[in-house]
Amino acid sequence: MLVRRAQSSLFVAAIVALSAGCNDKAVAPPAPDAAAPAAGLSQEQAARTLAKVGERVITLGDFAATLERMDQFDRLRYQTKERRKELLDEIIDVELLAAEARRRGLDKQPETEEAIRQILRDAILADARKGLPAPGEIPASEVRAYYEAHAEEFREPERRRVAAIVLSDKKTAERVVKDATKIKTAAEWGELFHKHSVTAPKTKDPSASLDLAGDLGVVGAPDDPRGKNPKIPESIRAAVFKIGSVGSVLDEIVEADGRFYVVRMNGITAGHNRTLQEADRSIRVKLLQQKMQEREKALEAELRKKFAVEIDDAALAKVKLPEGVKPFEGKDPGPWVLPGYTPPGQEAADGGAGDAGSQ
């Protein structure tokens, strides 16, 4: 508590010192019972003018609000008069650029208006999520109930790590697969890979591990919907599950995408069930996301009652995609958003099949 009070006092002192640095007259520290609109400043202090950009007035309160929005460690950068002046210059630059953008009419462009709408959407949804528990505050009983009701989610199927020598000529591939099935060590596989594979680097790295030569990644069994790997063709995925043991090579070539593969199993992770302890963190995050989505849906339903929404289905049906744009196939990507914009609460993309090591 004492540390927090000290940080708060330093914060207020820094803001007041900025005013002194920019206006030559120091602002007196706020009285203990003074109103605190921002960072403990009084109303009079918060209203004090630091700079003007055209008709726009930048006040001490504006500056304080900028600092308050920062991480506490970032604020430490602005303890000196020179650094505080740099921050004020940055605020002024933003105002200058914004004013020029408005003068050019950029604020009226559809892209700008859409960006503002999505920022406002983000803000109102963030406000709706206030008061939600942190993941660690969700009751253990709720976590256990989810785990028991969704046992299938926590079954991890077998994963296998694939390596391959890739060739463009079938006859050469048939000869190489015969040699590959005879090898006994990872070093021998590595030498064969560097000698024949079209995917081998032109210059061999002496520090590179030979047992990872030709590594393509990890896959699950062909019937595992979560076992796909975009870097590995389906025929190669199926082939590695025909191999009996780690380090062994399939005794036939596999064709995929016009090339011929000599397939080796580099590693295997046996299927297993994740324990409640192992799954605890991911369950808490998922439960929190569900709570967020419930609040967002409730807010959206409330707003649809408050504001009239009319949709012209006939007009919507006539909308055509621009030439060259193909209809979307696969998983529904959800509502359209600006490139680079992540809707609140959206889960990160699935990272694939995971990793597998030798056993």
N, C-alpha and C positions, 0 to 999 in steps of 0.2 A: 504493500500500500504506500509506504514511504517513497519507494522508487517511482511509482506512478505519479505521486504528487510532485516529486522533484522534476520528472519529465514534463508534466503539465506546466509547472512554473517556468521551466526553461523555454518551453514552447511559446508561452505568452510573452516572456521577456524578449524572445527573438523577434516576434511580430512587432512589438512596440519599438524595438531597436531599429527595425526596418524603417518605420515611420521617421525615427530620428535621423537615420542615414539619408533619407530621401528629401526631408523637409527642413533639416538643420535644427529643428526643435523637438526635444524628446517628449513623448507622450507619457504622462504619469501612469504608474501601475493602477489597475482597476481596484476599486474599493472592494472589501470582502463581500458586501451585500449588493454590489452592482449587478445589473442585468448582464447576461452572458450570451449574446447572440451567436458568437463564434469564438472558440478557443479562450473563453473567459474574458473577452473584451467587453467594455461597456458599450451602450448604444452610441455614445458620442465618439468613442474610439473607432468602433466599427464603421461609422459613417465618414471618417476622415478620408479626404482625397489623397491618394498616392500619385495618380497620374491621370491624364486625359488623352484619349485617342479620338480626335474629332469631337463628336457629341457624347461619346461613351466615357463615363467616369469609372475609374478603377479605384475602389476604396480599400482601406485597411482590412475591412471585413471580407472583401473579395479575396485578398491575398491570404488571409487566415484560412478561409474555406479551401483554397488551393492546397495549402499545407496540410490541413486536416484530412484531405482525401488521400494523402500520400501514406505509404508504409512508414512506420515510426523510424526505421533505420534510414530511409531516404531523407527524412527531415533533418537528420544529423548533418547532412551535407550543407545545410543553409544556416549554420551558426554564425558565420562571419558576415560582415557588412557587404563585402564584395560578392559573395555567393548569393546573398539575398537580392542584391541588385541584379545579378544575372537572371534570377528567377523572375523578377519583375519585368526585365527586358523580354523574357520568353512570353510572358502573359501579354505584353504589349504587341509582340510580333503576331501572336494568335489573333488579337483584335484587329490589327492592320490587315492581315490576310483575309479575315472574315469580312471586314468592311469592303475590301476590294472585290471579294467574291459576290457580295450582295450588289455592288455597283454594276458588275458585269451580268447580273441576273442568274448567276450560277445556283443561287438558292431556290430558284423556280424550276430548275431542270427536274424532270421526272426521277432521275437516278438519285438526286439529292433529297428530294421529298420522300422517296421510298426509304432511303437510308435513315432519315429522321424518324419516319414512322416505326421502323424496326428498332431503333434505339429507344423510342418511347415505349414500344411493346416490351422490350427487355426491362426497362425501368419499372413498369407497372407489375410485371410478373415477379421481379425481384422483391417488390413491396409486398406482393401477395404471399411470398414465401417467408416473410419475417415471422419469427416465433417458432419455426420448425426446429425440432431437436437436431443436434449434431449426431453423426453416425454413432458415436460412442454413448450417446444418451438414450438410444433406443433400448427398451427393456429386453433383457436376455430371453425372457419367455416368448416375446414376439419373434426374436431371431430363431429360436428353436422351433417354433410353430411353422415358420416359413420353411426351414430346413426339412422338417418331417413331411410337409405337404408337397415338396418339390424335389423329392429324392432323386429323380431322373436327371435333374440339372447338375448333380454333383457326382455323377458317374463319369469317370474319365476313361474313354476307350483306349485301346492299345494304340501307340504311336510308333512309327518307324522313320528312321532317318535314311534318306536316299542319296546315293552317289552314282554318277554315270560317266562313262566314256562315250562321247558323242561323235559319230562319224557321218560323213556325207555319202560314203560308198558302201553298198551292201556287202560286196565280196570281202572288202577289208574288214568290215564289222564282224563277219562270220569267222574270219581268221583270228581277230582280236578276242572274241568271246571264248574261243577254245583256249587261248593263252591265259585269259583272265580266270577261268575256272580252275586252273592249275596252281595259281599263286597261293602262297601260305601267309604272307605278311602284308601289312599296310604299306610298307615301303615298296614292295613289289608292285602293288596296285598303283601307287603314286607314280612310279617310273613308267608304267604302262599308260597311265593317263597323260602324262606330259609328252610321251612319245607319239600318241595317236589322236587324242581328242581335239576336235576343232575348237573346243571351248577352253583349252589350256592356254595360259598366258605365254606370250612370246618369249619372255625372259623368266626363267625359273627362279623363284625366291628361295634361297637356301635355308631361310629361317621358317618357311611355311611348313606346317605339319602335313606329312604325306598321307596320313590316315584320313584327312579331310579333303584330299584331292578329288575334284569333281563333285563336291557336295552340292546338292540341290535344295535341301531343306527337309522338313518333316511333314508327313501325311498320316491320315487315319485310314482305316479300311474303306474300300469302295462304297460300302453301304452306310458309312458314317457321314451324316450331313454336315458335321462340323470338321470333318477331316480333310477338306479340300485345301489345296495350296495353289495359288494362281501361277506359280513358277514351275509347277510340275504337271505335265500332261496326264490325263486320266489313265491312259494305257500304262504309263510308267508307275503311277500310283498303284494300279492293280498288280503290276509285275513284282513290286517289292514285297507284296504279301504272299507271293509264291515261294519266296526264299526261306530256307529253313533256319538259318542261324546268322548271328552278327558276323560280318566279315566275309560271308559267302556271296558268290556271284551267280545270277540266274544263267542257266546253261543255254539260253537262246536269246537272240537279239530281239529288241522291241522297236517297232517303227512308230514314229510320232512326228507330225508336222514336217514330213519329208526328210527326216533324219533317222539314223539308226543308233539305238542306245544299247550299251552294255551296262546292265544294272547291278549295283552292289548294295547290300544293306549295311549301312554304317553304324546303326544303333537301334535300340528298341527300348521303349518304356511300356511296361506291362499295364494293362487296364486296372484301375482301382477306384474305390469310392473315397471321395474327399471327406474327411471328418468334419464335424461341426466346428471344431476349433480352426481347422484349415479354411473353412468357408465363411467364418464369422464376419470378417471385414467386408467381403464382397456382398454378403446378405444385407448387412447394415446399409451399405451404399445403395443397393437395389431398393430396400424398403424406404429409404429417404427419397429416392427418385420417384417412387410410387406416390408418396405423400405430396411431393411437389406437383406431380401431374394431376393429382386429385384436386388440389387447390386451384391449379390453373384452369382445369375443366369447369370447376364450380364458378370461377370468376367469369369465364367465357359464357357460361349459361346465363349468369346474372346479367351480363352486358347485353346479350341477345334479347332479354326481356325488357331491358331499359331502352335500347335503341332499336328502331325498326330496321329490319334487314330484308331486302327484297332481291331475289335472284331471277334473272331472265334465262331459264333453262334453254329456250329455243336459240337465243343468241349465243349462249355458251357452246351449244352443239355445233355451231357454224364456225367456231374458231379453228383456224388451220395453222399447223406448224410451219415455220419458215422453210423454204426449199433447202434440202440438204440435211435437215434434222430428222433423224429416225425416231419412231415411237419408242418410248422407254420399255425395256424388257428386263425382267428380274424383280428384285425386291423393291417395293415402293419406297422412293427416297423421302417421302413426307412432303410437307408444304414447301413451296419455293422460298428461298432466302437469298440474300445478296451473297456473291462469292466471298468466301472468307469469314462469313458471319455464322456463328454457332448459336442456334436457339437455346435459351435457358433450359437446363435439365437434360439436354440431349446426351445420350451415352456415347462414349468413344467407340469408333469402329472396331469390329471384332478383329483381333490380331492374328487369327488363323488357328492352325492346329497346335501351336505351342512348340515345345522342344522335346527332343528325345535323346537319351544318352545310351552308351553301351552298357550292357549288363553281362 
